[in-house]
Amino acid sequence: MDDPELEAIRQQRMQQMQGGNPDQQKAMQEQRQAQEEMKNAMLVQLLDQDARARLNTLKLSKPEKAQMVEGMIIRMAQTRQIGDKLDDATLVKLLENLNQQMPRSNSTVKFDRRRAALDSDDDDDDYGI
């Protein structure tokens, strides 16, 4: 039942909807990967081992903030504000300054124990004790 011409037309339509031809998408992906490798190479040169470990931990928990910090470190290096490798204490100070500039989020997690019915005192009455 599958017509090869119909399948070819479907593939072309899917490519058009996804934003172009596969060669163009592959080239863009390779360019992003090359930029990421270049950024990582710069960070290896700019940060000592402890600072890189802290930045990687930050990437896992808050990727947006880590990207901001990476960009800030690279800009500081390009403007020659960083003379030597940044150590962990300097990175912590940089993060503290960034935290003061960023607005705080007021997200909280609330857990309603009554709805979850994890603690019910009525359980003892059901067994006739």
All heavy atoms as an XYZ file, in Angstrom:
1033
protein
N       0.815     -1.202      0.000
C       0.000      0.000      0.000
C       0.854      1.260      0.000
O       0.405      2.292     -0.468
C      -0.910      0.040      1.218
C      -2.068     -0.908      1.170
S      -3.007     -0.717      2.654
C      -4.533     -0.176      2.001
N       2.076      1.195      0.532
C       2.931      2.364      0.578
C       3.483      2.664     -0.805
O       4.173      1.853     -1.410
C       4.084      2.150      1.554
C       3.636      2.217      2.993
O       2.596      2.838      3.256
O       4.349      1.677      3.832
N       3.174      3.812     -1.288
C       3.639      4.256     -2.596
C       4.966      4.997     -2.402
O       5.034      5.929     -1.581
C       2.581      5.176     -3.210
C       2.910      5.588     -4.629
O       3.741      4.914     -5.251
O       2.320      6.575     -5.080
N       6.039      4.640     -3.119
C       7.327      5.305     -2.933
C       7.275      6.802     -3.244
O       7.940      7.603     -2.590
C       8.274      4.587     -3.892
C       7.556      3.381     -4.383
C       6.120      3.538     -4.042
N       6.504      7.175     -4.226
C       6.395      8.599     -4.562
C       5.721      9.370     -3.432
O       6.137     10.475     -3.078
C       5.595      8.775     -5.856
C       6.312      8.310     -7.100
C       5.471      8.528     -8.343
O       4.783      9.564     -8.430
O       5.502      7.638     -9.202
N       4.685      8.768     -2.880
C       3.971      9.406     -1.765
C       4.894      9.543     -0.563
O       4.908     10.584      0.113
C       2.729      8.590     -1.416
C       1.858      9.124     -0.292
C       1.327     10.506     -0.647
C       0.714      8.179     -0.021
N       5.688      8.532     -0.308
C       6.626      8.580      0.814
C       7.684      9.661      0.589
O       8.052     10.383      1.517
C       7.302      7.215      0.999
C       8.164      7.119      2.225
C       7.384      7.298      3.506
O       6.206      6.923      3.579
O       7.978      7.845      4.470
N       8.165      9.808     -0.650
C       9.150     10.844     -0.965
C       8.563     12.231     -0.756
O       9.223     13.138     -0.225
C       9.640     10.676     -2.400
N       7.313     12.411     -1.158
C       6.643     13.703     -0.970
C       6.475     13.995      0.520
O       6.691     15.125      0.977
C       5.279     13.720     -1.707
C       5.511     13.666     -3.228
C       4.474     14.953     -1.326
C       4.246     13.468     -4.030
N       6.117     12.981      1.286
C       5.983     13.162      2.749
C       7.310     13.591      3.362
O       7.351     14.471      4.226
C       5.503     11.864      3.396
C       4.064     11.576      3.195
C       3.663     10.320      3.920
N       2.282      9.990      3.660
C       1.764      8.788      3.788
N       2.522      7.781      4.186
N       0.499      8.578      3.542
N       8.395     12.939      2.945
C       9.715     13.287      3.476
C      10.080     14.731      3.137
O      10.591     15.463      3.983
C      10.782     12.331      2.907
C      10.695     10.918      3.451
C      11.027     10.875      4.929
O      11.829     11.660      5.428
N      10.385      9.954      5.638
N       9.797     15.151      1.919
C      10.084     16.529      1.520
C       9.272     17.515      2.355
O       9.780     18.552      2.792
C       9.788     16.733      0.033
C      10.783     16.072     -0.886
C      10.388     16.217     -2.348
O       9.280     16.641     -2.669
N      11.311     15.855     -3.233
N       8.017     17.213      2.573
C       7.157     18.102      3.370
C       7.655     18.177      4.812
O       7.667     19.247      5.415
C       5.700     17.611      3.343
C       5.022     17.732      2.000
C       4.788     19.158      1.601
N       3.798     19.746      2.469
C       3.621     21.037      2.643
N       4.353     21.891      1.971
N       2.717     21.493      3.455
N       8.063     17.048      5.364
C       8.575     17.038      6.739
C       9.848     17.883      6.837
O      10.027     18.632      7.798
C       8.867     15.604      7.188
C       7.622     14.777      7.445
S       6.635     15.439      8.803
C       7.678     15.057     10.177
N      10.709     17.791      5.844
C      11.930     18.587      5.844
C      11.623     20.069      5.726
O      12.253     20.904      6.372
C      12.848     18.141      4.709
C      13.477     16.787      4.942
C      14.254     16.290      3.742
O      14.352     16.990      2.740
N      14.808     15.092      3.851
N      10.639     20.405      4.903
C      10.248     21.807      4.766
C       9.676     22.332      6.075
O       9.950     23.455      6.486
C       9.216     21.968      3.648
C       9.783     21.795      2.262
C       8.698     21.815      1.194
O       7.500     21.851      1.512
N       9.099     21.775     -0.073
N       8.878     21.518      6.733
C       8.276     21.942      7.996
C       9.329     22.057      9.088
O       9.204     22.889      9.988
C       7.185     20.958      8.411
C       5.955     21.028      7.515
S       4.757     19.728      7.844
C       4.345     20.009      9.540
N      10.370     21.251      9.029
C      11.403     21.279     10.058
C      12.445     22.352      9.805
O      13.329     22.563     10.608
C      12.080     19.915     10.173
C      11.152     18.865     10.740
C      11.796     17.495     10.747
O      12.876     17.293     10.226
N      11.107     16.546     11.345
N      12.372     23.024      8.682
C      13.234     24.178      8.497
C      14.313     24.028      7.450
O      15.379     24.610      7.586
N      14.117     23.277      6.459
C      15.105     23.257      5.389
C      15.609     21.877      5.079
O      15.080     20.872      5.534
N      16.662     21.851      4.293
C      17.187     20.565      3.877
C      18.106     19.984      4.936
O      18.634     20.693      5.782
C      17.873     20.682      2.502
C      19.098     21.564      2.552
O      19.804     21.596      3.546
N      19.360     22.269      1.471
N      18.331     18.676      4.893
C      19.139     18.034      5.929
C      20.601     18.471      5.915
O      21.244     18.503      6.956
C      19.007     16.542      5.630
C      18.295     16.409      4.343
C      17.718     17.728      3.992
N      21.129     18.830      4.749
C      22.518     19.287      4.690
C      22.695     20.594      5.455
O      23.684     20.784      6.162
C      22.954     19.485      3.233
C      23.001     18.177      2.463
O      23.191     17.118      3.103
O      22.835     18.209      1.229
N      21.718     21.480      5.333
C      21.774     22.758      6.032
C      21.664     22.540      7.548
O      22.382     23.172      8.321
C      20.642     23.648      5.532
C      20.748     25.082      5.917
C      19.628     25.901      5.295
O      18.515     25.402      5.120
N      19.915     27.138      4.957
N      20.784     21.646      7.957
C      20.632     21.350      9.383
C      21.908     20.735      9.948
O      22.338     21.063     11.052
C      19.452     20.412      9.607
C      18.110     21.044      9.369
C      16.977     20.046      9.534
O      17.190     18.865      9.731
N      15.757     20.548      9.444
N      22.518     19.843      9.175
C      23.754     19.204      9.620
C      24.869     20.228      9.752
O      25.640     20.200     10.716
C      24.146     18.105      8.639
C      25.326     17.290      9.060
C      25.599     16.167      8.082
C      26.809     15.370      8.526
N      27.120     14.299      7.585
N      24.963     21.147      8.807
C      25.988     22.191      8.860
C      25.797     23.082     10.081
O      26.774     23.438     10.756
C      25.964     23.014      7.584
N      24.549     23.425     10.377
C      24.275     24.265     11.549
C      24.633     23.529     12.835
O      25.188     24.109     13.759
C      22.812     24.695     11.560
C      22.479     25.721     10.498
S      20.759     26.228     10.533
C      20.710     27.086     12.097
N      24.325     22.239     12.881
C      24.638     21.453     14.073
C      26.154     21.341     14.255
O      26.657     21.458     15.372
C      24.018     20.064     13.972
C      24.223     19.223     15.209
C      23.516     17.881     15.103
O      22.876     17.582     14.114
N      23.652     17.091     16.137
N      26.885     21.145     13.172
C      28.345     21.078     13.252
C      28.932     22.414     13.701
O      29.888     22.449     14.470
C      28.929     20.669     11.905
C      28.682     19.219     11.549
C      29.155     18.860     10.149
O      29.627     19.762      9.422
O      29.041     17.674      9.794
N      28.339     23.510     13.241
C      28.811     24.832     13.643
C      28.579     25.052     15.139
O      29.451     25.554     15.844
C      28.107     25.911     12.832
C      28.591     27.304     13.122
C      27.846     28.344     12.303
O      26.868     28.043     11.639
N      28.314     29.581     12.359
N      27.408     24.653     15.632
C      27.128     24.787     17.073
C      28.085     23.932     17.882
O      28.562     24.362     18.944
C      25.688     24.388     17.373
C      24.676     25.467     17.078
C      23.330     25.025     17.532
N      22.938     23.898     16.681
C      21.761     23.735     16.110
N      20.822     24.589     16.333
N      21.504     22.718     15.335
N      28.363     22.728     17.396
C      29.269     21.839     18.108
C      30.683     22.427     18.134
O      31.363     22.367     19.163
C      29.272     20.467     17.456
C      30.059     19.428     18.217
C      29.932     18.051     17.586
O      29.293     17.875     16.555
N      30.543     17.069     18.225
N      31.125     23.007     17.025
C      32.453     23.620     16.979
C      32.534     24.809     17.937
O      33.552     24.995     18.628
C      32.768     24.059     15.557
N      31.477     25.616     18.008
C      31.456     26.746     18.939
C      31.511     26.258     20.379
O      32.201     26.843     21.215
C      30.207     27.586     18.716
C      30.223     28.404     17.462
C      28.908     29.137     17.230
O      27.907     28.870     17.880
N      28.919     30.062     16.274
N      30.786     25.189     20.672
C      30.772     24.631     22.029
C      32.158     24.101     22.401
O      32.632     24.320     23.520
C      29.725     23.515     22.112
C      29.498     22.985     23.497
C      28.775     23.944     24.407
O      28.062     24.839     23.908
O      28.932     23.811     25.631
N      32.824     23.431     21.472
C      34.173     22.917     21.736
C      35.158     24.065     21.957
O      36.020     23.983     22.835
C      34.634     22.033     20.585
C      33.915     20.698     20.516
C      34.273     19.893     19.280
O      35.124     20.352     18.472
O      33.690     18.804     19.117
N      35.031     25.135     21.178
C      35.912     26.283     21.336
C      35.682     26.956     22.690
O      36.629     27.336     23.380
C      35.677     27.283     20.197
C      36.719     28.358     20.107
S      36.703     29.329     18.584
C      34.996     29.712     18.358
N      34.423     27.063     23.086
C      34.098     27.666     24.385
C      34.678     26.822     25.515
O      35.275     27.349     26.456
C      32.577     27.790     24.532
C      32.146     28.377     25.865
C      30.656     28.487     25.960
C      30.074     27.098     26.115
N      28.675     27.087     26.499
N      34.530     25.489     25.411
C      35.065     24.606     26.450
C      36.584     24.688     26.520
O      37.164     24.659     27.612
C      34.611     23.167     26.213
C      33.141     22.978     26.520
O      32.557     23.722     27.300
N      32.530     22.001     25.887
N      37.242     24.801     25.375
C      38.700     24.925     25.362
C      39.138     26.221     26.050
O      40.126     26.229     26.798
C      39.215     24.879     23.929
N      38.404     27.293     25.806
C      38.730     28.562     26.463
C      38.531     28.463     27.965
O      39.348     28.960     28.746
C      37.879     29.696     25.890
C      38.278     30.118     24.503
S      37.280     31.491     23.888
C      37.907     32.831     24.890
N      37.445     27.809     28.381
C      37.181     27.689     29.813
C      38.238     26.835     30.504
O      38.587     27.090     31.656
C      35.785     27.120     30.041
C      34.635     28.064     29.691
C      33.297     27.357     29.774
C      34.643     29.285     30.598
N      38.746     25.822     29.809
C      39.820     24.999     30.385
C      41.049     25.861     30.639
O      41.733     25.706     31.653
C      40.151     23.805     29.450
C      41.463     23.153     29.813
C      39.021     22.788     29.491
N      41.319     26.798     29.741
C      42.476     27.677     29.903
C      42.240     28.751     30.956
O      43.179     29.240     31.574
C      42.822     28.352     28.577
C      43.323     27.392     27.526
C      43.539     28.077     26.189
O      43.250     29.265     26.032
N      44.046     27.327     25.229
N      40.984     29.128     31.179
C      40.689     30.251     32.072
C      40.387     29.843     33.513
O      40.523     30.657     34.419
C      39.494     31.038     31.526
C      39.715     31.735     30.188
C      38.404     32.288     29.662
C      40.744     32.824     30.340
N      39.965     28.595     33.733
C      39.549     28.161     35.066
C      40.451     27.047     35.572
O      40.859     26.170     34.808
C      38.104     27.643     35.039
C      37.028     28.620     34.584
C      35.693     27.906     34.438
C      36.900     29.759     35.561
N      40.722     27.055     36.874
C      41.452     25.922     37.434
C      40.492     24.756     37.659
O      39.284     24.866     37.410
C      42.202     26.317     38.710
C      41.297     26.566     39.907
O      40.075     26.574     39.730
O      41.827     26.764     41.015
N      41.016     23.650     38.117
C      40.220     22.425     38.201
C      39.033     22.557     39.143
O      37.921     22.110     38.830
C      41.109     21.262     38.633
C      40.427     19.925     38.566
C      41.389     18.786     38.860
O      42.555     18.998     39.137
N      40.877     17.574     38.800
N      39.222     23.166     40.302
C      38.121     23.321     41.259
C      37.030     24.232     40.712
O      35.836     23.970     40.891
C      38.642     23.872     42.588
C      39.542     22.882     43.309
O      39.376     21.664     43.092
O      40.414     23.334     44.084
N      37.432     25.296     40.051
C      36.443     26.226     39.484
C      35.664     25.553     38.362
O      34.452     25.749     38.233
C      37.139     27.478     38.974
N      36.336     24.745     37.537
C      35.625     24.022     36.475
C      34.631     23.024     37.067
O      33.533     22.855     36.561
C      36.602     23.290     35.559
C      37.228     24.194     34.534
C      38.055     23.408     33.591
N      39.020     22.651     34.402
C      39.998     21.919     33.927
N      40.160     21.788     32.659
N      40.834     21.302     34.727
N      35.033     22.366     38.158
C      34.129     21.419     38.808
C      32.890     22.142     39.335
O      31.758     21.655     39.192
C      34.845     20.692     39.943
N      33.096     23.316     39.923
C      31.955     24.089     40.429
C      31.049     24.532     39.288
O      29.822     24.462     39.377
C      32.431     25.303     41.219
C      31.285     26.117     41.828
C      31.781     27.237     42.690
N      32.541     26.794     43.823
C      32.013     26.427     45.002
N      30.713     26.457     45.165
N      32.783     26.050     45.990
N      31.633     24.964     38.187
C      30.849     25.399     37.044
C      30.068     24.225     36.437
O      28.915     24.381     36.049
C      31.751     26.049     35.993
C      31.064     26.704     34.821
C      30.116     27.807     35.284
C      32.078     27.269     33.853
N      30.680     23.053     36.380
C      29.972     21.878     35.870
C      28.824     21.475     36.784
O      27.765     21.059     36.310
C      30.938     20.709     35.677
C      31.839     20.912     34.486
O      31.485     21.621     33.554
N      33.002     20.301     34.515
N      29.010     21.612     38.087
C      27.922     21.333     39.025
C      26.787     22.324     38.819
O      25.611     21.956     38.849
C      28.442     21.417     40.472
O      29.525     20.506     40.620
C      27.348     21.067     41.462
N      27.142     23.575     38.597
C      26.130     24.597     38.330
C      25.383     24.299     37.043
O      24.173     24.503     36.958
C      26.789     25.977     38.267
C      25.860     27.164     38.049
C      24.925     27.338     39.232
C      26.663     28.427     37.817
N      26.089     23.779     36.042
C      25.448     23.418     34.767
C      24.367     22.373     34.970
O      23.333     22.404     34.302
C      26.479     22.844     33.795
C      27.086     23.819     32.871
C      27.947     23.063     31.863
C      28.808     23.999     31.103
N      29.650     23.306     30.133
N      24.613     21.443     35.872
C      23.628     20.394     36.109
C      22.380     20.918     36.799
O      21.266     20.515     36.485
C      24.242     19.270     36.955
C      25.347     18.462     36.282
C      25.962     17.491     37.275
C      24.805     17.736     35.074
N      22.571     21.837     37.736
C      21.417     22.313     38.493
C      20.725     23.512     37.847
O      19.505     23.603     37.858
C      21.827     22.664     39.928
O      22.791     23.688     39.908
N      21.509     24.429     37.302
C      20.936     25.638     36.699
C      21.654     25.944     35.385
O      22.562     26.778     35.337
C      21.068     26.818     37.656
C      20.296     26.618     38.940
C      20.385     27.810     39.834
C      19.579     27.536     41.082
N      19.626     28.656     41.997
N      21.262     25.275     34.294
C      21.984     25.439     33.032
C      21.960     26.868     32.479
O      22.952     27.323     31.902
C      21.289     24.482     32.075
C      20.146     23.898     32.788
C      20.203     24.313     34.216
N      20.858     27.604     32.677
C      20.784     28.977     32.161
C      21.801     29.864     32.857
O      22.479     30.682     32.237
C      19.391     29.578     32.362
C      18.238     28.706     31.933
C      17.776     27.759     33.039
O      17.916     28.064     34.237
O      17.281     26.688     32.687
N      21.896     29.703     34.170
C      22.832     30.519     34.940
C      24.268     30.160     34.564
O      25.127     31.041     34.451
C      22.603     30.289     36.428
C      23.377     31.221     37.312
C      23.049     30.946     38.753
C      22.668     32.215     39.424
N      22.285     32.025     40.813
N      24.535     28.878     34.353
C      25.882     28.447     33.980
C      26.278     29.042     32.629
O      27.425     29.465     32.445
C      25.958     26.925     33.943
N      25.345     29.105     31.691
C      25.639     29.715     30.393
C      25.968     31.191     30.550
O      26.871     31.712     29.890
C      24.459     29.546     29.442
C      24.330     28.166     28.871
C      23.158     28.064     27.916
O      22.260     28.912     27.898
N      23.155     27.008     27.119
N      25.237     31.871     31.427
C      25.519     33.284     31.673
C      26.917     33.465     32.248
O      27.663     34.358     31.838
C      24.474     33.872     32.632
C      23.115     34.051     32.028
S      21.869     34.599     33.216
C      22.623     36.023     33.944
N      27.286     32.611     33.198
C      28.596     32.710     33.841
C      29.699     32.400     32.835
O      30.721     33.102     32.788
C      28.673     31.770     35.061
C      30.077     31.686     35.612
C      27.716     32.234     36.135
N      29.497     31.381     32.014
C      30.495     31.055     30.993
C      30.702     32.226     30.038
O      31.833     32.587     29.721
C      30.059     29.822     30.200
C      30.142     28.534     30.966
C      29.525     27.362     30.225
O      28.861     27.572     29.191
O      29.724     26.223     30.698
N      29.609     32.810     29.586
C      29.708     33.962     28.700
C      30.412     35.131     29.357
O      31.232     35.828     28.734
N      30.121     35.351     30.639
C      30.747     36.440     31.370
C      32.253     36.207     31.503
O      33.052     37.134     31.300
C      30.113     36.557     32.768
C      30.564     37.760     33.535
S      29.895     37.905     35.217
C      28.292     37.198     35.106
N      32.645     34.969     31.793
C      34.070     34.656     31.945
C      34.797     34.852     30.622
O      35.894     35.424     30.574
C      34.244     33.224     32.477
C      33.757     33.143     33.930
C      35.695     32.778     32.378
C      33.666     31.741     34.463
N      34.187     34.407     29.536
C      34.822     34.552     28.222
C      34.937     36.025     27.836
O      35.964     36.467     27.326
C      34.058     33.728     27.166
C      34.282     32.240     27.443
C      34.491     34.089     25.762
C      33.444     31.309     26.606
N      33.900     36.808     28.113
C      33.974     38.257     27.819
C      35.064     38.932     28.657
O      35.779     39.812     28.171
C      32.626     38.917     28.076
C      31.629     38.732     26.951
C      30.414     39.607     27.116
N      29.715     39.418     28.380
C      28.812     38.464     28.613
N      28.506     37.607     27.672
N      28.217     38.369     29.780
N      35.165     38.517     29.931
C      36.202     39.089     30.785
C      37.596     38.754     30.252
O      38.500     39.589     30.301
C      36.044     38.570     32.219
C      34.850     39.150     32.948
S      34.550     38.353     34.544
C      35.980     38.843     35.466
N      37.759     37.559     29.716
C      39.054     37.165     29.158
C      39.346     37.952     27.883
O      40.489     38.353     27.638
C      39.071     35.673     28.879
N      38.331     38.171     27.066
C      38.525     38.903     25.819
C      38.865     40.364     26.067
O      39.581     40.988     25.283
C      37.280     38.789     24.936
C      37.097     37.409     24.366
C      35.750     37.240     23.672
O      34.824     38.026     23.871
N      35.643     36.195     22.861
N      38.357     40.930     27.149
C      38.667     42.320     27.486
C      39.864     42.420     28.436
O      40.113     43.482     28.997
C      37.440     43.013     28.112
O      37.047     42.293     29.291
C      36.293     43.088     27.128
N      40.531     41.302     28.632
C      41.740     41.213     29.456
C      41.509     41.604     30.910
O      42.370     42.196     31.556
C      42.861     42.027     28.846
C      43.146     41.672     27.397
C      44.585     41.833     27.060
N      44.841     41.713     25.640
C      44.987     40.561     24.991
N      44.867     39.441     25.645
N      45.238     40.542     23.690
N      40.348     41.308     31.431
C      40.074     41.534     32.848
C      40.556     40.360     33.686
O      40.642     40.462     34.901
C      38.574     41.747     33.073
C      38.044     43.010     32.449
C      36.547     43.150     32.628
O      35.878     42.266     33.142
N      36.007     44.278     32.176
N      40.842     39.235     33.030
C      41.349     38.048     33.726
C      42.813     37.896     33.340
O      43.146     37.724     32.171
C      40.566     36.780     33.317
C      39.104     36.920     33.701
C      41.186     35.555     33.977
C      38.245     35.766     33.244
N      43.683     37.965     34.337
C      45.101     37.833     34.054
C      45.582     36.399     34.182
O      46.300     35.886     33.339
N      45.186     35.738     35.243
C      45.615     34.374     35.516
C      44.375     33.486     35.537
O      43.256     33.969     35.384
C      46.322     34.355     36.878
C      47.300     33.210     37.008
O      47.604     32.575     35.975
O      47.776     32.966     38.132
N      44.576     32.199     35.761
C      43.426     31.301     35.848
C      42.567     31.670     37.059
O      43.087     32.003     38.124
C      43.890     29.847     36.005
C      44.325     29.203     34.729
C      44.512     27.724     34.940
C      44.729     27.052     33.601
N      44.699     25.594     33.725
N      41.253     31.620     36.859
C      40.345     31.875     37.974
C      40.321     30.669     38.884
O      40.169     29.534     38.422
C      38.935     32.143     37.459
C      38.670     33.432     36.702
C      37.217     33.483     36.254
C      38.986     34.623     37.556
N      40.447     30.911     40.180
C      40.330     29.809     41.123
C      38.897     29.729     41.639
O      38.035     30.527     41.262
C      41.327     29.960     42.273
C      41.112     31.242     43.068
O      40.358     32.108     42.589
O      41.697     31.362     44.151
N      38.650     28.751     42.474
C      37.291     28.504     42.966
C      36.758     29.685     43.774
O      35.601     30.071     43.636
C      37.276     27.221     43.806
C      35.874     26.776     44.159
O      35.005     26.796     43.259
O      35.645     26.413     45.325
N      37.600     30.276     44.608
C      37.145     31.403     45.439
C      36.736     32.594     44.568
O      35.727     33.260     44.846
C      38.247     31.801     46.407
N      37.482     32.853     43.513
C      37.139     33.967     42.616
C      35.840     33.679     41.879
O      35.019     34.576     41.687
C      38.281     34.199     41.611
O      39.505     34.324     42.325
C      38.045     35.449     40.804
N      35.648     32.426     41.474
C      34.404     32.052     40.807
C      33.216     32.193     41.753
O      32.151     32.661     41.348
C      34.484     30.623     40.265
C      33.262     30.143     39.496
C      33.028     30.988     38.238
C      33.399     28.679     39.125
N      33.407     31.841     43.017
C      32.327     31.993     44.002
C      31.959     33.474     44.153
O      30.778     33.825     44.191
C      32.738     31.382     45.357
C      31.777     31.783     46.461
C      32.811     29.865     45.249
N      32.958     34.341     44.203
C      32.684     35.785     44.301
C      31.932     36.276     43.071
O      31.005     37.081     43.173
C      33.980     36.568     44.471
C      34.629     36.390     45.812
C      35.932     37.154     45.892
C      36.652     36.852     47.196
N      37.979     37.493     47.245
N      32.328     35.778     41.910
C      31.658     36.143     40.662
C      30.194     35.691     40.687
O      29.296     36.437     40.300
C      32.399     35.513     39.487
C      32.040     35.964     38.099
C      32.459     37.406     37.883
C      32.724     35.071     37.079
N      29.970     34.486     41.188
C      28.598     33.971     41.288
C      27.771     34.761     42.291
O      26.579     35.015     42.068
C      28.610     32.482     41.667
C      29.112     31.527     40.594
C      29.305     30.132     41.173
C      28.134     31.481     39.445
N      28.387     35.151     43.400
C      27.669     35.951     44.400
C      27.273     37.306     43.819
O      26.153     37.784     44.049
C      28.525     36.129     45.649
C      28.636     34.872     46.480
C      29.624     35.012     47.633
O      30.350     36.028     47.707
O      29.665     34.084     48.463
N      28.178     37.931     43.067
C      27.845     39.208     42.427
C      26.711     39.029     41.432
O      25.818     39.873     41.342
C      29.070     39.793     41.723
C      30.104     40.293     42.690
O      29.806     40.580     43.839
N      31.339     40.388     42.236
N      26.739     37.941     40.685
C      25.683     37.669     39.722
C      24.348     37.429     40.432
O      23.306     37.900     39.977
C      26.056     36.457     38.868
C      25.109     36.106     37.743
C      25.085     37.218     36.704
C      25.514     34.803     37.097
N      24.387     36.728     41.562
C      23.155     36.469     42.319
C      22.539     37.758     42.845
O      21.316     37.892     42.910
C      23.428     35.518     43.484
C      23.547     34.084     43.034
O      23.074     33.716     41.965
N      24.190     33.272     43.850
N      23.368     38.708     43.229
C      22.846     39.975     43.730
C      22.191     40.786     42.616
O      21.247     41.525     42.857
C      23.962     40.786     44.382
C      24.432     40.206     45.688
C      25.621     40.956     46.254
O      26.132     41.893     45.642
N      26.069     40.541     47.431
N      22.694     40.640     41.396
C      22.148     41.391     40.269
C      20.868     40.766     39.731
O      20.019     41.463     39.189
C      23.177     41.478     39.146
C      24.377     42.306     39.509
C      25.447     42.246     38.430
O      25.255     41.621     37.407
N      26.571     42.900     38.676
N      20.741     39.456     39.862
C      19.576     38.763     39.305
C      18.403     38.833     40.271
O      18.583     38.736     41.484
C      19.903     37.299     39.024
C      20.881     37.107     37.890
S      21.223     35.390     37.576
C      19.628     34.806     37.075
N      17.199     38.977     39.746
C      16.031     38.978     40.629
C      15.790     37.589     41.190
O      16.055     36.573     40.546
C      14.883     39.399     39.708
C      15.356     39.059     38.339
C      16.850     39.176     38.354
N      15.305     37.561     42.391
C      15.025     36.291     43.061
C      13.717     35.717     42.547
O      12.755     36.432     42.300
C      14.874     36.503     44.580
C      16.132     36.929     45.246
C      16.890     35.733     45.643
N      18.181     36.121     46.179
C      18.914     35.329     46.889
N      18.505     34.128     47.150
N      20.072     35.715     47.332
N      13.676     34.415     42.415
C      12.409     33.776     42.053
C      11.711     33.362     43.347
O      12.351     32.956     44.313
C      12.642     32.562     41.173
O      13.269     31.541     41.902
N      10.432     33.503     43.361
C       9.661     33.197     44.553
C       8.967     31.850     44.427
O       7.838     31.684     44.850
C       8.620     34.292     44.810
C       9.279     35.595     45.173
O      10.360     35.600     45.743
N       8.636     36.704     44.843
N       9.643     30.891     43.842
C       9.019     29.585     43.684
C       9.155     28.788     44.974
O      10.203     28.768     45.602
C       9.657     28.822     42.527
O      11.016     28.591     42.807
N       8.064     28.176     45.353
C       8.061     27.338     46.543
C       7.342     26.042     46.221
O       6.545     25.965     45.288
C       7.332     28.017     47.718
O       6.000     28.306     47.319
C       8.032     29.290     48.146
N       7.645     25.036     47.001
C       6.988     23.746     46.850
C       6.164     23.505     48.097
O       6.674     23.569     49.211
C       8.030     22.616     46.666
C       7.344     21.277     46.599
C       8.862     22.873     45.447
N       4.893     23.234     47.902
C       4.013     22.960     49.031
C       3.478     21.554     48.875
O       3.107     21.133     47.790
C       2.854     23.952     49.068
C       3.296     25.356     49.368
C       2.128     26.286     49.482
C       2.616     27.686     49.791
N       1.504     28.612     49.938
N       3.428     20.852     49.969
C       2.939     19.485     49.958
C       1.794     19.401     50.954
O       1.959     19.678     52.137
C       4.069     18.526     50.353
C       3.674     17.094     50.255
C       3.539     16.492     49.021
C       3.443     16.342     51.386
C       3.176     15.173     48.911
C       3.075     15.031     51.288
C       2.948     14.432     50.051
N       0.647     19.034     50.471
C      -0.536     18.927     51.318
C      -0.663     17.487     51.781
O      -1.039     16.602     51.016
C      -1.774     19.351     50.532
C      -2.994     19.477     51.415
O      -2.867     19.272     52.643
O      -4.074     19.784     50.880
N      -0.363     17.243     53.046
C      -0.364     15.881     53.577
C      -1.785     15.320     53.667
O      -1.988     14.127     53.569
C       0.280     15.857     54.953
C       1.745     16.175     54.899
C       2.314     16.078     56.262
N       2.424     14.675     56.595
C       3.523     14.094     57.001
N       4.604     14.798     57.155
N       3.553     12.821     57.291
N      -2.755     16.190     53.853
C      -4.125     15.697     53.968
C      -4.592     15.081     52.657
O      -5.282     14.081     52.646
C      -5.057     16.826     54.386
C      -4.808     17.258     55.831
C      -5.624     18.451     56.151
N      -4.943     19.578     55.500
C      -5.457     20.771     55.346
N      -6.666     21.017     55.762
N      -4.785     21.725     54.772
N      -4.216     15.679     51.554
C      -4.623     15.141     50.258
C      -3.886     13.865     49.916
O      -4.412     12.980     49.283
C      -4.366     16.154     49.161
C      -5.427     17.171     49.091
C      -5.365     17.871     47.806
N      -6.374     18.912     47.865
C      -6.645     19.715     46.914
N      -5.969     19.644     45.803
N      -7.574     20.617     47.042
N      -2.631     13.791     50.276
C      -1.833     12.626     49.933
C      -2.215     11.427     50.790
O      -1.963     10.293     50.425
C      -0.355     12.940     50.100
N      -2.823     11.667     51.918
C      -3.301     10.623     52.829
C      -2.172      9.693     53.245
O      -2.336      8.481     53.301
C      -4.455      9.861     52.203
N      -1.033     10.274     53.545
C       0.083      9.459     53.995
C       0.000      9.196     55.492
O       0.430      8.149     55.960
C       1.405     10.160     53.669
C       1.715     10.326     52.189
C       2.991     11.129     52.022
C       1.833      8.990     51.518
N      -0.519     10.143     56.237
C      -0.631     10.041     57.687
C      -2.098     10.063     58.071
O      -2.691     11.098     58.213
C       0.006     11.253     58.361
C       1.436     11.055     58.709
O       1.928      9.947     58.515
O       2.037     12.021     59.188
N      -2.662      8.962     58.269
C      -4.046      8.969     58.692
C      -4.126      8.358     60.075
O      -3.702      7.231     60.298
C      -4.915      8.189     57.710
O      -6.237      8.218     58.151
N      -4.676      9.102     61.013
C      -4.829      8.607     62.383
C      -6.035      7.679     62.485
O      -6.228      7.007     63.490
C      -5.000      9.773     63.357
C      -3.733     10.600     63.468
O      -2.646     10.038     63.198
O      -3.831     11.786     63.791
N      -6.858      7.642     61.455
C      -8.051      6.817     61.482
C      -7.760      5.344     61.209
O      -8.635      4.500     61.345
C      -9.074      7.313     60.440
C      -9.535      8.726     60.753
O      -9.506      9.094     61.938
O      -9.917      9.425     59.807
N      -6.540      4.992     60.831
C      -6.208      3.624     60.501
C      -6.371      2.676     61.694
O      -6.734      1.523     61.512
C      -4.773      3.506     59.970
C      -4.644      4.161     58.608
O      -5.699      4.364     57.946
O      -3.505      4.456     58.194
N      -6.110      3.138     62.904
C      -6.191      2.290     64.094
C      -7.622      1.866     64.388
O      -7.857      0.772     64.895
C      -5.609      3.010     65.306
C      -4.123      3.269     65.156
O      -3.483      2.546     64.363
O      -3.613      4.181     65.824
N      -8.590      2.707     64.054
C      -9.988      2.414     64.353
C     -10.524      1.298     63.467
O     -11.467      0.613     63.859
C     -10.838      3.660     64.170
C     -10.465      4.741     65.180
O      -9.904      4.394     66.243
O     -10.730      5.923     64.898
N      -9.991      1.098     62.297
C     -10.502      0.114     61.384
C     -10.220     -1.321     61.824
O     -10.904     -2.249     61.421
C      -9.906      0.313     59.987
C     -10.369      1.629     59.382
O     -11.405      2.158     59.846
O      -9.708      2.132     58.469
N      -9.274     -1.521     62.684
C      -8.899     -2.870     63.070
C      -9.510     -3.285     64.404
O      -9.226     -4.375     64.884
C      -7.368     -2.996     63.142
C      -6.735     -2.750     61.805
C      -5.988     -1.624     61.561
C      -6.906     -3.667     60.774
C      -5.410     -1.396     60.338
C      -6.335     -3.442     59.539
C      -5.590     -2.317     59.313
O      -5.013     -2.091     58.104
N     -10.257     -2.445     65.004
C     -10.937     -2.765     66.251
C     -10.005     -2.873     67.438
O     -10.234     -3.648     68.339
N      -8.979     -2.083     67.458
C      -8.014     -2.125     68.549
C      -8.480     -1.271     69.695
O      -9.035     -0.271     69.639
C      -6.634     -1.658     68.065
C      -6.157     -2.598     67.000
C      -5.660     -1.565     69.200
C      -4.839     -2.218     66.394
